[in-house]
């Protein structure tokens, strides 16, 4: 194992990032010096109420950082030794620097938001990036799905499975799954018209390693139909002309969903179909293996040749695809929506990842400053305090302290 990865070097910062940090410090100083005594109490109250949520979120982030670190060490160690490609070292370095620090706050709904300074952007490897991708898919296709349901379309949830593919056949299996779904389900016709009343479909392909050492390629699908969908006919179409001697039968698991699904039930359906399908295979396999929910090995225990095949087969491969009237919201709309949501965030502190935890700090003022009621209008810049506990100050001191810990 490469020892240099256990304590990652600080990620290089671009001039733009440095400039943003400097402006952020200036804004904090101006804000803290300009607030009145009543506003100080409100500010501290907001932070005290949000702090437990931030600490709870920090525990989950730390758990995912551990998974990401193990995955990075696996790629930079066994996989890189077997396949000495520079990209595996680069992937590991990006993962080790992912989400190490950034300001945190609360949005309009009271949820915790963190603006990370560095992200790896690796959806297939990073647990947090995969979660973000799941939210993006839901936000992109949710409006069209809801509109079709309002128009009277019936929603069905399905899993289309193929016989497992042997090692070395994953890339071909991934393409074959989408080709068969397109030809046998979407485009198939009967007596000159569409065989199935499908007006829209959202398909996400998944390919975990099975306990037998082969690839379990399957499709998670949301089907929207305008009319009766014959499940028996659907299964017959999917099973048409199976290859002789296939090790596992072709399967279609399908269930209808009521038109008046409650919001909680719809969220659960999205999680089942989208979140877990786009979830990073490394984190999913590690968590299921440790929880005793599968006999398949965790990603970090895969043979290096299979990990190499899995990564190479998924490069530049689009796992999420939509058909028919299920169209995606424009990327610029999602970007504008994200910027609008960030503009409503109340920034309260900073996350910093250390060896065994995230340090949750807050940008606030000292209790001495509150007691003095800002009678001293000092214009000096605020100092950045590190370490635990509140610093002792002289009576009447009114200098604000940025990023100060609440904990003694």
Secondary structure, 3 states (H helix, E strand, C coil): CCHHHCCCCCCCCCHHHHHHHHHHHHHHHHHHHHCCHHHHHHHHHHHHHHHHHHHHHHHHHHHHHHHHHHHHHHHHHHHHHHCCCHHHHHHHHHHHCCCCEEEEEECCCCCEEEEECCCCCCCCCCHHHHHHHHHHHHHHHHHHHHHHHHCCCEEEEEEEECCCECCCCHHHHHHHHHHHHHHHHHCCEECCEECCCEEEEEEEEEEEECCCCCEEEEEEEEEEECCCCCHHHHHHHHCCCCCCCCCCCCEEEEEEECCCCCHHHHHHHHHHHHHHHHCCHHHHHHHHHHCCCCCCCCHHHCCHHHHHHHHHHHCCCCCEEEEECCCCCCHHHHHHHHHHHHHCCEEEEEEEECCCCEEEEEEECCHHHHHHCCCCCCCCCCEECCCCCCCCCCCCCCCCEEEECCCC
